[in-house]
Amino acid sequence: MKQHFSIVFVLFLACACAHAEETRVAPTGASPLAGPSEVAPGQMSQSKFLGELYAEIARHTPAKSPAGKGEVRASFHVNAQGKVDKVVTDKMSSDALAKAVKQILASVQAPPPPGGGADVSQVFKFH
């Protein structure tokens, strides 16, 4: 049984074209008995991890969308080393925007997630 965390997070980037609207995170290596506030010694909390993940995504998001306006929902896995290793996009406005989101996520180097891995869903809106 996996824990599932649902967090609403809006990332406003000054002069940026994309922001995250909704996030769902499920730690892939979490104990089924651990509560959402429990943190193993030496690991960061779920909320701190998400804050650092979104800061890293913001650093890799271009100021102007090369593919125009639109929206993409991406589900992705952050492995134990903090790299995004699987990305699935759906509900996208265009294939070009989906490709842009995949490029952004491929460049992300987040801290190791609590529990050894995390499955994350995020909506990217490009303006």
N, C-alpha and C positions, 0 to 999 in steps of 0.2 A: 504494500500500500504506500503510495507516494504522497508526500505532503504537497499541497498546492497553495501557493500564495497568490493573491490577486491584489495588485497595487495600481492605483491611478496616478500617473506621473505625466506632467506636461513640461516639456523641455523647450523653453523659449531661447532661441539663439539670436543675439543681436546681429543683425544683417545676415542671418542665415535663412535658408530656404526650407528647411525641414524641422519638424518637431515630433517628439514622441507623444502620443495621446494616451494610449492605454498599454499597460504592461501586465503580463501574467508570468509568474516565475514558479517553477517547480524544481526544487533541488533534486538532482538525479541520484545522489548517493545518500540521501537523508534517512535517518532511522524513522520507522513508522511510528515510534512512540515519542519522538522528540517534539516538543512544542515549538511554535514559530519563534518564540523569544529565546530559546535555548541556543547557546553558542559554545561550541567545543573550544577548549583552551587553545590559543594560538590561531584561531580562525576569526575572521571579521563577521559582523552581523549581516543578515540578509539586506537590511536597509543601507548599510554602508557599502556593501558590494554593489547594489543597484546604483547608488549615487556615483560610485567610481566608474561603473560600466557606462552610464549615460554621459558622464564627463568625457570619457574616452570616445564614445560615439560622436559627441559634439565636436571634438577636435578633428575628426576625420570627415565631417560633413561639409561639403563645399558651400561657399557663400551664395552661389547661384546654381540652380539646378540645370545641368546640361540637357535634361530631357523635358523641361517645361513643368507645368503645374499638374498636380494630381496627388494620388494617395496609393500607398502600398501597405498591406499587412504582411509582416514577416514573422515567422516562427523560427527560432534558432537555438542551437545548443552551444553553451560555453563549456569547454572541457576543463579538466582539473588544472591545466596550465594557463587558463584564462584566454584561450583562443576560441574564436567561433569556428566550429568545424562542420556544422550542418546548417543550411539555410533553406527554408521553404517559403515562397512568397505566394500570396493569393489575394483576391479582391484588389487587384491592381488596376490603375488607370491606363498603364501602358507597359509593354515589355521593356522599353528603354528605362522607365523609372524602376522597374524590378531589378534590372541590371545595375543601376546606380546604387540601390540599397544593398545588393550583394557585394558590390565593390567596397562600400563603406564598411560593412560588417567584416569583410575579409581582412581589412587593415587594422581592426581593433585588437589591442592587447590589453585585456582587463586583468585585474588581480585574480588569483585562484578563488573560485566561488566556494561559499560554505557548503559542506556536504560533498565536495569533490566534483561537482558539475551542476549546471542549471539549464533548464529549458525555459526560454523566454519568448513571449509574443509581444510585438510592438507595432503600432500603426505609425508610419511615416507620412507626414503631409508636406508636400512641396508647394511653395507659393511663388 
